[in-house]
Amino acid sequence: MVLVVVIAVTGGAALLLSSTQLLDPDGPPDTTMVEGVVVAVDSSGLADVRGFTLRRPGGETLEFRLGELENGTEFPPGHLAEHQATAQPVVVYYRIEGNERFAVRLEDAGS
């Protein structure tokens, strides 16, 4: 009986203390990884994307700013508009600077 209580308490604590964001050991160092659907793109054209909004599976939305992507040739920022139009999910690796999330790598989900 004591073992069941210990397992239940440990499992409950793990759920309460865990983050909803995932750290990916294969991603860029010191980044957090999230996956979701692009619902808005802040741009003045395909060559000038400044940021985007991502909706996670639970409905939470996250805003990202864009600077220089480490894989900008494989996933050009203008490709986000296609993902928005098709609702195909993307994976975003990002860092937090101040109060903003800065995307540093973008990938097609499932690739």
A tleap script that builds the chain and sets N, CA, C and O, in Angstrom:
source leaprc.protein.ff14SB
mol = sequence {
  NMET VAL LEU VAL VAL VAL ILE ALA VAL THR
  GLY GLY ALA ALA LEU LEU LEU SER SER THR
  GLN LEU LEU ASP PRO ASP GLY PRO PRO ASP
  THR THR MET VAL GLU GLY VAL VAL VAL ALA
  VAL ASP SER SER GLY LEU ALA ASP VAL ARG
  GLY PHE THR LEU ARG ARG PRO GLY GLY GLU
  THR LEU GLU PHE ARG LEU GLY GLU LEU GLU
  ASN GLY THR GLU PHE PRO PRO GLY HIE LEU
  ALA GLU HIE GLN ALA THR ALA GLN PRO VAL
  VAL VAL TYR TYR ARG ILE GLU GLY ASN GLU
  ARG PHE ALA VAL ARG LEU GLU ASP ALA GLY
  CSER
}
set mol.1.N position { 0.825 -1.191 0.000 }
set mol.1.CA position { 0.000 0.000 0.000 }
set mol.1.C position { 0.872 1.259 0.000 }
set mol.1.O position { 0.581 2.221 -0.710 }
set mol.2.N position { 1.929 1.246 0.790 }
set mol.2.CA position { 2.826 2.403 0.857 }
set mol.2.C position { 3.469 2.638 -0.506 }
set mol.2.O position { 3.632 3.785 -0.922 }
set mol.3.N position { 3.833 1.574 -1.199 }
set mol.3.CA position { 4.448 1.702 -2.521 }
set mol.3.C position { 3.495 2.382 -3.509 }
set mol.3.O position { 3.926 3.207 -4.314 }
set mol.4.N position { 2.222 2.046 -3.454 }
set mol.4.CA position { 1.232 2.654 -4.342 }
set mol.4.C position { 1.127 4.151 -4.069 }
set mol.4.O position { 1.043 4.946 -5.005 }
set mol.5.N position { 1.131 4.540 -2.802 }
set mol.5.CA position { 1.047 5.958 -2.436 }
set mol.5.C position { 2.293 6.696 -2.915 }
set mol.5.O position { 2.180 7.804 -3.440 }
set mol.6.N position { 3.470 6.113 -2.748 }
set mol.6.CA position { 4.717 6.746 -3.193 }
set mol.6.C position { 4.703 6.933 -4.708 }
set mol.6.O position { 5.085 7.994 -5.200 }
set mol.7.N position { 4.275 5.934 -5.440 }
set mol.7.CA position { 4.209 6.032 -6.899 }
set mol.7.C position { 3.201 7.100 -7.308 }
set mol.7.O position { 3.481 7.887 -8.213 }
set mol.8.N position { 2.052 7.147 -6.673 }
set mol.8.CA position { 1.033 8.148 -7.010 }
set mol.8.C position { 1.524 9.558 -6.721 }
set mol.8.O position { 1.320 10.463 -7.530 }
set mol.9.N position { 2.166 9.752 -5.583 }
set mol.9.CA position { 2.679 11.085 -5.223 }
set mol.9.C position { 3.792 11.493 -6.174 }
set mol.9.O position { 3.826 12.637 -6.627 }
set mol.10.N position { 4.697 10.583 -6.483 }
set mol.10.CA position { 5.795 10.887 -7.402 }
set mol.10.C position { 5.260 11.219 -8.792 }
set mol.10.O position { 5.707 12.182 -9.416 }
set mol.11.N position { 4.319 10.439 -9.272 }
set mol.11.CA position { 3.737 10.703 -10.588 }
set mol.11.C position { 2.988 12.023 -10.625 }
set mol.11.O position { 3.090 12.771 -11.598 }
set mol.12.N position { 2.241 12.312 -9.579 }
set mol.12.CA position { 1.522 13.585 -9.511 }
set mol.12.C position { 2.474 14.767 -9.482 }
set mol.12.O position { 2.241 15.770 -10.157 }
set mol.13.N position { 3.542 14.657 -8.709 }
set mol.13.CA position { 4.534 15.736 -8.641 }
set mol.13.C position { 5.197 15.933 -10.000 }
set mol.13.O position { 5.426 17.067 -10.420 }
set mol.14.N position { 5.502 14.853 -10.678 }
set mol.14.CA position { 6.122 14.959 -12.000 }
set mol.14.C position { 5.207 15.686 -12.973 }
set mol.14.O position { 5.675 16.510 -13.759 }
set mol.15.N position { 3.933 15.400 -12.936 }
set mol.15.CA position { 2.985 16.073 -13.826 }
set mol.15.C position { 2.847 17.552 -13.488 }
set mol.15.O position { 2.802 18.392 -14.387 }
set mol.16.N position { 2.782 17.871 -12.220 }
set mol.16.CA position { 2.624 19.263 -11.807 }
set mol.16.C position { 3.861 20.102 -12.084 }
set mol.16.O position { 3.746 21.281 -12.417 }
set mol.17.N position { 5.017 19.521 -11.953 }
set mol.17.CA position { 6.258 20.276 -12.092 }
set mol.17.C position { 6.829 20.250 -13.498 }
set mol.17.O position { 7.786 20.968 -13.787 }
set mol.18.N position { 6.262 19.440 -14.372 }
set mol.18.CA position { 6.804 19.350 -15.725 }
set mol.18.C position { 6.373 20.535 -16.555 }
set mol.18.O position { 5.314 21.121 -16.329 }
set mol.19.N position { 7.202 20.879 -17.515 }
set mol.19.CA position { 6.904 21.978 -18.427 }
set mol.19.C position { 6.125 21.445 -19.609 }
set mol.19.O position { 6.243 20.269 -19.955 }
set mol.20.N position { 5.318 22.309 -20.240 }
set mol.20.CA position { 4.609 21.905 -21.449 }
set mol.20.C position { 5.495 22.086 -22.670 }
set mol.20.O position { 5.109 21.712 -23.777 }
set mol.21.N position { 6.684 22.659 -22.478 }
set mol.21.CA position { 7.615 22.862 -23.574 }
set mol.21.C position { 8.649 21.752 -23.529 }
set mol.21.O position { 8.985 21.242 -22.461 }
set mol.22.N position { 9.143 21.389 -24.684 }
set mol.22.CA position { 10.070 20.279 -24.773 }
set mol.22.C position { 11.462 20.768 -25.122 }
set mol.22.O position { 11.628 21.620 -25.996 }
set mol.23.N position { 12.462 20.230 -24.439 }
set mol.23.CA position { 13.842 20.477 -24.821 }
set mol.23.C position { 14.261 19.332 -25.714 }
set mol.23.O position { 14.082 18.167 -25.356 }
set mol.24.N position { 14.806 19.639 -26.851 }
set mol.24.CA position { 15.189 18.617 -27.819 }
set mol.24.C position { 16.698 18.486 -27.844 }
set mol.24.O position { 17.392 19.440 -28.197 }
set mol.25.N position { 17.219 17.332 -27.479 }
set mol.25.CA position { 18.668 17.164 -27.463 }
set mol.25.C position { 19.296 17.260 -28.851 }
set mol.25.O position { 20.501 17.489 -28.958 }
set mol.26.N position { 18.507 17.091 -29.920 }
set mol.26.CA position { 19.041 17.185 -31.274 }
set mol.26.C position { 18.885 18.579 -31.865 }
set mol.26.O position { 19.385 18.846 -32.957 }
set mol.27.N position { 18.201 19.465 -31.160 }
set mol.27.CA position { 18.001 20.822 -31.641 }
set mol.27.C position { 19.198 21.696 -31.325 }
set mol.27.O position { 20.165 21.240 -30.715 }
set mol.28.N position { 19.134 22.961 -31.743 }
set mol.28.CA position { 20.221 23.886 -31.431 }
set mol.28.C position { 20.396 23.998 -29.914 }
set mol.28.O position { 19.418 23.887 -29.174 }
set mol.29.N position { 21.617 24.215 -29.447 }
set mol.29.CA position { 21.858 24.314 -28.006 }
set mol.29.C position { 21.031 25.433 -27.365 }
set mol.29.O position { 20.791 26.475 -27.975 }
set mol.30.N position { 20.608 25.196 -26.140 }
set mol.30.CA position { 19.879 26.189 -25.345 }
set mol.30.C position { 18.596 26.670 -26.020 }
set mol.30.O position { 18.254 27.848 -25.927 }
set mol.31.N position { 17.893 25.779 -26.691 }
set mol.31.CA position { 16.622 26.148 -27.313 }
set mol.31.C position { 15.510 25.274 -26.766 }
set mol.31.O position { 15.742 24.205 -26.200 }
set mol.32.N position { 14.309 25.760 -26.953 }
set mol.32.CA position { 13.100 25.012 -26.618 }
set mol.32.C position { 12.400 24.697 -27.930 }
set mol.32.O position { 12.434 25.499 -28.864 }
set mol.33.N position { 11.766 23.532 -28.003 }
set mol.33.CA position { 11.107 23.112 -29.228 }
set mol.33.C position { 9.611 23.029 -28.981 }
set mol.33.O position { 9.170 22.500 -27.960 }
set mol.34.N position { 8.831 23.555 -29.921 }
set mol.34.CA position { 7.378 23.409 -29.899 }
set mol.34.C position { 6.904 23.066 -31.304 }
set mol.34.O position { 7.581 23.342 -32.295 }
set mol.35.N position { 5.732 22.461 -31.362 }
set mol.35.CA position { 5.133 22.120 -32.650 }
set mol.35.C position { 3.727 22.686 -32.673 }
set mol.35.O position { 3.038 22.698 -31.653 }
set mol.36.N position { 3.304 23.154 -33.835 }
set mol.36.CA position { 1.954 23.674 -33.960 }
set mol.36.C position { 1.660 24.135 -35.373 }
set mol.36.O position { 2.421 23.872 -36.304 }
set mol.37.N position { 0.537 24.830 -35.512 }
set mol.37.CA position { 0.059 25.310 -36.800 }
set mol.37.C position { 0.222 26.828 -36.856 }
set mol.37.O position { -0.132 27.532 -35.910 }
set mol.38.N position { 0.751 27.317 -37.953 }
set mol.38.CA position { 0.928 28.756 -38.140 }
set mol.38.C position { -0.447 29.374 -38.401 }
set mol.38.O position { -1.147 28.974 -39.332 }
set mol.39.N position { -0.831 30.357 -37.567 }
set mol.39.CA position { -2.140 30.994 -37.734 }
set mol.39.C position { -2.023 32.447 -38.188 }
set mol.39.O position { -3.021 33.048 -38.586 }
set mol.40.N position { -0.824 33.018 -38.136 }
set mol.40.CA position { -0.617 34.393 -38.613 }
set mol.40.C position { 0.851 34.574 -38.945 }
set mol.40.O position { 1.720 34.005 -38.284 }
set mol.41.N position { 1.129 35.376 -39.980 }
set mol.41.CA position { 2.505 35.689 -40.370 }
set mol.41.C position { 2.613 37.209 -40.469 }
set mol.41.O position { 1.823 37.853 -41.160 }
set mol.42.N position { 3.602 37.775 -39.770 }
set mol.42.CA position { 3.855 39.213 -39.803 }
set mol.42.C position { 4.926 39.477 -40.846 }
set mol.42.O position { 6.111 39.251 -40.602 }
set mol.43.N position { 4.502 39.960 -42.016 }
set mol.43.CA position { 5.466 40.188 -43.094 }
set mol.43.C position { 4.955 41.260 -44.037 }
set mol.43.O position { 3.773 41.604 -44.053 }
set mol.44.N position { 5.894 41.778 -44.826 }
set mol.44.CA position { 5.507 42.685 -45.907 }
set mol.44.C position { 5.873 42.044 -47.239 }
set mol.44.O position { 6.105 42.738 -48.230 }
set mol.45.N position { 5.924 40.728 -47.253 }
set mol.45.CA position { 6.259 39.961 -48.450 }
set mol.45.C position { 7.055 38.733 -48.067 }
set mol.45.O position { 7.494 38.606 -46.924 }
set mol.46.N position { 7.243 37.837 -49.003 }
set mol.46.CA position { 7.953 36.585 -48.720 }
set mol.46.C position { 9.383 36.794 -48.247 }
set mol.46.O position { 9.914 35.975 -47.496 }
set mol.47.N position { 10.011 37.881 -48.679 }
set mol.47.CA position { 11.409 38.120 -48.315 }
set mol.47.C position { 11.553 38.927 -47.029 }
set mol.47.O position { 12.676 39.150 -46.577 }
set mol.48.N position { 10.448 39.372 -46.425 }
set mol.48.CA position { 10.533 40.205 -45.230 }
set mol.48.C position { 9.568 39.713 -44.158 }
set mol.48.O position { 8.592 40.390 -43.834 }
set mol.49.N position { 9.842 38.539 -43.612 }
set mol.49.CA position { 9.013 37.981 -42.547 }
set mol.49.C position { 9.631 38.391 -41.220 }
set mol.49.O position { 10.795 38.101 -40.944 }
set mol.50.N position { 8.832 39.070 -40.402 }
set mol.50.CA position { 9.328 39.569 -39.115 }
set mol.50.C position { 8.935 38.671 -37.950 }
set mol.50.O position { 9.600 38.673 -36.914 }
set mol.51.N position { 7.857 37.902 -38.111 }
set mol.51.CA position { 7.404 37.046 -37.031 }
set mol.51.C position { 6.179 36.251 -37.448 }
set mol.51.O position { 5.692 36.369 -38.572 }
set mol.52.N position { 5.692 35.440 -36.519 }
set mol.52.CA position { 4.517 34.618 -36.796 }
set mol.52.C position { 3.897 34.166 -35.487 }
set mol.52.O position { 4.516 34.246 -34.426 }
set mol.53.N position { 2.660 33.687 -35.582 }
set mol.53.CA position { 1.940 33.153 -34.427 }
set mol.53.C position { 1.662 31.683 -34.679 }
set mol.53.O position { 1.222 31.296 -35.761 }
set mol.54.N position { 1.923 30.874 -33.669 }
set mol.54.CA position { 1.766 29.427 -33.744 }
set mol.54.C position { 0.671 29.001 -32.766 }
set mol.54.O position { 0.646 29.458 -31.623 }
set mol.55.N position { -0.233 28.129 -33.211 }
set mol.55.CA position { -1.240 27.553 -32.320 }
set mol.55.C position { -0.840 26.120 -32.006 }
set mol.55.O position { -0.681 25.295 -32.906 }
set mol.56.N position { -0.680 25.834 -30.720 }
set mol.56.CA position { -0.314 24.488 -30.275 }
set mol.56.C position { -1.553 23.601 -30.247 }
set mol.56.O position { -2.668 24.121 -30.274 }
set mol.57.N position { -1.396 22.279 -30.195 }
set mol.57.CA position { -2.540 21.363 -30.223 }
set mol.57.C position { -3.606 21.643 -29.161 }
set mol.57.O position { -4.788 21.414 -29.420 }
set mol.58.N position { -3.234 22.123 -27.995 }
set mol.58.CA position { -4.221 22.410 -26.947 }
set mol.58.C position { -4.930 23.740 -27.116 }
set mol.58.O position { -5.798 24.081 -26.313 }
set mol.59.N position { -4.572 24.509 -28.159 }
set mol.59.CA position { -5.212 25.792 -28.407 }
set mol.59.C position { -4.391 26.999 -27.987 }
set mol.59.O position { -4.724 28.124 -28.361 }
set mol.60.N position { -3.338 26.798 -27.226 }
set mol.60.CA position { -2.472 27.901 -26.795 }
set mol.60.C position { -1.793 28.520 -28.010 }
set mol.60.O position { -1.354 27.797 -28.905 }
set mol.61.N position { -1.700 29.844 -28.056 }
set mol.61.CA position { -0.986 30.508 -29.146 }
set mol.61.C position { 0.290 31.136 -28.604 }
set mol.61.O position { 0.324 31.662 -27.491 }
set mol.62.N position { 1.335 31.068 -29.419 }
set mol.62.CA position { 2.642 31.627 -29.072 }
set mol.62.C position { 3.101 32.530 -30.202 }
set mol.62.O position { 2.979 32.173 -31.373 }
set mol.63.N position { 3.625 33.692 -29.862 }
set mol.63.CA position { 4.148 34.609 -30.865 }
set mol.63.C position { 5.664 34.486 -30.917 }
set mol.63.O position { 6.330 34.351 -29.890 }
set mol.64.N position { 6.198 34.536 -32.144 }
set mol.64.CA position { 7.638 34.431 -32.362 }
set mol.64.C position { 8.120 35.588 -33.209 }
set mol.64.O position { 7.408 36.048 -34.102 }
set mol.65.N position { 9.311 36.056 -32.940 }
set mol.65.CA position { 10.015 37.020 -33.776 }
set mol.65.C position { 11.018 36.222 -34.599 }
set mol.65.O position { 11.441 35.140 -34.196 }
set mol.66.N position { 11.388 36.754 -35.738 }
set mol.66.CA position { 12.373 36.091 -36.595 }
set mol.66.C position { 13.574 36.992 -36.798 }
set mol.66.O position { 13.437 38.190 -37.049 }
set mol.67.N position { 14.729 36.412 -36.690 }
set mol.67.CA position { 15.961 37.063 -37.077 }
set mol.67.C position { 16.601 36.172 -38.125 }
set mol.67.O position { 15.945 35.744 -39.074 }
set mol.68.N position { 17.858 35.901 -37.952 }
set mol.68.CA position { 18.584 34.996 -38.846 }
set mol.68.C position { 18.322 33.557 -38.404 }
set mol.68.O position { 18.667 33.172 -37.287 }
set mol.69.N position { 17.713 32.767 -39.286 }
set mol.69.CA position { 17.484 31.351 -38.981 }
set mol.69.C position { 18.739 30.553 -39.297 }
set mol.69.O position { 19.424 30.825 -40.282 }
set mol.70.N position { 19.035 29.573 -38.462 }
set mol.70.CA position { 20.221 28.744 -38.731 }
set mol.70.C position { 20.027 27.834 -39.935 }
set mol.70.O position { 21.005 27.334 -40.491 }
set mol.71.N position { 18.791 27.611 -40.345 }
set mol.71.CA position { 18.511 26.774 -41.512 }
set mol.71.C position { 17.636 27.529 -42.520 }
set mol.71.O position { 16.741 26.944 -43.129 }
set mol.72.N position { 17.891 28.798 -42.690 }
set mol.72.CA position { 17.083 29.642 -43.558 }
set mol.72.C position { 17.076 29.237 -45.020 }
set mol.72.O position { 16.147 29.584 -45.750 }
set mol.73.N position { 18.097 28.508 -45.465 }
set mol.73.CA position { 18.084 28.051 -46.859 }
set mol.73.C position { 17.212 26.815 -47.021 }
set mol.73.O position { 16.590 26.636 -48.069 }
set mol.74.N position { 17.152 25.947 -45.991 }
set mol.74.CA position { 16.296 24.757 -46.054 }
set mol.74.C position { 14.835 25.100 -45.779 }
set mol.74.O position { 13.938 24.469 -46.338 }
set mol.75.N position { 14.589 26.086 -44.930 }
set mol.75.CA position { 13.235 26.507 -44.587 }
set mol.75.C position { 13.211 28.028 -44.614 }
set mol.75.O position { 13.337 28.667 -43.569 }
set mol.76.N position { 13.051 28.618 -45.797 }
set mol.76.CA position { 13.018 30.074 -45.877 }
set mol.76.C position { 11.808 30.630 -45.117 }
set mol.76.O position { 10.738 30.022 -45.149 }
set mol.77.N position { 11.952 31.751 -44.448 }
set mol.77.CA position { 10.845 32.312 -43.675 }
set mol.77.C position { 9.562 32.503 -44.487 }
set mol.77.O position { 8.468 32.384 -43.934 }
set mol.78.N position { 9.672 32.794 -45.775 }
set mol.78.CA position { 8.494 32.951 -46.606 }
set mol.78.C position { 7.663 31.683 -46.719 }
set mol.78.O position { 6.485 31.743 -47.073 }
set mol.79.N position { 8.264 30.535 -46.421 }
set mol.79.CA position { 7.558 29.242 -46.471 }
set mol.79.C position { 6.489 29.156 -45.378 }
set mol.79.O position { 5.594 28.314 -45.457 }
set mol.80.N position { 6.572 30.015 -44.364 }
set mol.80.CA position { 5.567 30.014 -43.297 }
set mol.80.C position { 4.169 30.319 -43.845 }
set mol.80.O position { 3.175 29.795 -43.342 }
set mol.81.N position { 4.095 31.167 -44.875 }
set mol.81.CA position { 2.793 31.506 -45.466 }
set mol.81.C position { 2.120 30.266 -46.053 }
set mol.81.O position { 0.903 30.114 -45.951 }
set mol.82.N position { 2.903 29.382 -46.664 }
set mol.82.CA position { 2.344 28.136 -47.203 }
set mol.82.C position { 1.820 27.260 -46.074 }
set mol.82.O position { 0.754 26.656 -46.188 }
set mol.83.N position { 2.581 27.195 -44.976 }
set mol.83.CA position { 2.133 26.407 -43.825 }
set mol.83.C position { 0.855 26.994 -43.235 }
set mol.83.O position { -0.019 26.253 -42.786 }
set mol.84.N position { 0.743 28.311 -43.233 }
set mol.84.CA position { -0.478 28.938 -42.743 }
set mol.84.C position { -1.658 28.567 -43.644 }
set mol.84.O position { -2.741 28.258 -43.147 }
set mol.85.N position { -1.461 28.596 -44.939 }
set mol.85.CA position { -2.540 28.304 -45.896 }
set mol.85.C position { -2.980 26.842 -45.856 }
set mol.85.O position { -4.161 26.547 -46.040 }
set mol.86.N position { -2.043 25.928 -45.617 }
set mol.86.CA position { -2.362 24.501 -45.649 }
set mol.86.C position { -2.605 23.895 -44.270 }
set mol.86.O position { -3.054 22.753 -44.163 }
set mol.87.N position { -2.310 24.658 -43.213 }
set mol.87.CA position { -2.423 24.182 -41.827 }
set mol.87.C position { -1.510 22.990 -41.555 }
set mol.87.O position { -1.778 22.195 -40.655 }
set mol.88.N position { -0.433 22.865 -42.330 }
set mol.88.CA position { 0.558 21.818 -42.073 }
set mol.88.C position { 1.417 22.270 -40.890 }
set mol.88.O position { 1.973 23.367 -40.929 }
set mol.89.N position { 1.538 21.457 -39.846 }
set mol.89.CA position { 2.295 21.861 -38.652 }
set mol.89.C position { 3.782 22.089 -38.931 }
set mol.89.O position { 4.360 21.526 -39.861 }
set mol.90.N position { 4.368 22.926 -38.100 }
set mol.90.CA position { 5.797 23.188 -38.141 }
set mol.90.C position { 6.388 22.938 -36.759 }
set mol.90.O position { 5.684 22.946 -35.749 }
set mol.91.N position { 7.691 22.719 -36.743 }
set mol.91.CA position { 8.450 22.614 -35.507 }
set mol.91.C position { 9.283 23.881 -35.403 }
set mol.91.O position { 9.943 24.283 -36.361 }
set mol.92.N position { 9.249 24.506 -34.232 }
set mol.92.CA position { 9.992 25.744 -33.998 }
set mol.92.C position { 10.960 25.525 -32.839 }
set mol.92.O position { 10.559 25.099 -31.756 }
set mol.93.N position { 12.228 25.819 -33.076 }
set mol.93.CA position { 13.220 25.856 -32.013 }
set mol.93.C position { 13.441 27.331 -31.713 }
set mol.93.O position { 13.681 28.119 -32.628 }
set mol.94.N position { 13.364 27.709 -30.457 }
set mol.94.CA position { 13.464 29.126 -30.125 }
set mol.94.C position { 14.216 29.372 -28.821 }
set mol.94.O position { 14.427 28.474 -28.005 }
set mol.95.N position { 14.608 30.642 -28.668 }
set mol.95.CA position { 15.224 31.139 -27.433 }
set mol.95.C position { 14.395 32.330 -26.955 }
set mol.95.O position { 13.804 33.049 -27.761 }
set mol.96.N position { 14.359 32.524 -25.671 }
set mol.96.CA position { 13.669 33.688 -25.115 }
set mol.96.C position { 14.708 34.755 -24.830 }
set mol.96.O position { 15.709 34.510 -24.156 }
set mol.97.N position { 14.449 35.953 -25.358 }
set mol.97.CA position { 15.297 37.116 -25.116 }
set mol.97.C position { 14.395 38.217 -24.598 }
set mol.97.O position { 13.526 38.708 -25.319 }
set mol.98.N position { 14.601 38.603 -23.353 }
set mol.98.CA position { 13.693 39.567 -22.736 }
set mol.98.C position { 12.326 38.938 -22.598 }
set mol.98.O position { 12.179 37.890 -21.968 }
set mol.99.N position { 11.325 39.571 -23.184 }
set mol.99.CA position { 9.952 39.051 -23.127 }
set mol.99.C position { 9.508 38.426 -24.435 }
set mol.99.O position { 8.324 38.135 -24.607 }
set mol.100.N position { 10.440 38.212 -25.369 }
set mol.100.CA position { 10.058 37.718 -26.690 }
set mol.100.C position { 10.705 36.371 -26.997 }
set mol.100.O position { 11.800 36.057 -26.532 }
set mol.101.N position { 9.985 35.589 -27.798 }
set mol.101.CA position { 10.516 34.321 -28.300 }
set mol.101.C position { 11.109 34.588 -29.676 }
set mol.101.O position { 10.446 35.155 -30.545 }
set mol.102.N position { 12.355 34.179 -29.871 }
set mol.102.CA position { 13.021 34.331 -31.165 }
set mol.102.C position { 13.248 32.958 -31.764 }
set mol.102.O position { 13.994 32.145 -31.219 }
set mol.103.N position { 12.595 32.703 -32.897 }
set mol.103.CA position { 12.781 31.434 -33.603 }
set mol.103.C position { 14.187 31.403 -34.182 }
set mol.103.O position { 14.627 32.365 -34.812 }
set mol.104.N position { 14.892 30.295 -33.967 }
set mol.104.CA position { 16.242 30.145 -34.508 }
set mol.104.C position { 16.329 29.021 -35.542 }
set mol.104.O position { 17.293 28.933 -36.303 }
set mol.105.N position { 15.301 28.162 -35.555 }
set mol.105.CA position { 15.262 27.074 -36.544 }
set mol.105.C position { 13.803 26.685 -36.758 }
set mol.105.O position { 13.030 26.588 -35.804 }
set mol.106.N position { 13.434 26.463 -38.020 }
set mol.106.CA position { 12.084 26.020 -38.383 }
set mol.106.C position { 12.184 24.736 -39.199 }
set mol.106.O position { 13.100 24.574 -40.005 }
set mol.107.N position { 11.228 23.819 -38.983 }
set mol.107.CA position { 11.210 22.578 -39.740 }
set mol.107.C position { 9.775 22.172 -40.013 }
set mol.107.O position { 8.865 22.531 -39.265 }
set mol.108.N position { 9.575 21.418 -41.090 }
set mol.108.CA position { 8.284 20.804 -41.323 }
set mol.108.C position { 8.087 19.743 -40.228 }
set mol.108.O position { 9.008 18.979 -39.940 }
set mol.109.N position { 6.915 19.692 -39.627 }
set mol.109.CA position { 6.657 18.677 -38.596 }
set mol.109.C position { 6.675 17.304 -39.235 }
set mol.109.O position { 6.176 17.112 -40.344 }
set mol.110.N position { 7.250 16.358 -38.527 }
set mol.110.CA position { 7.312 14.997 -39.027 }
set mol.110.C position { 8.485 14.721 -39.938 }
set mol.110.O position { 8.593 13.628 -40.494 }
set mol.111.N position { 9.389 15.714 -40.106 }
set mol.111.CA position { 10.546 15.462 -40.985 }
set mol.111.C position { 11.775 15.153 -40.185 }
set mol.111.O position { 12.840 14.915 -40.756 }
savepdb mol mol.pdb
quit
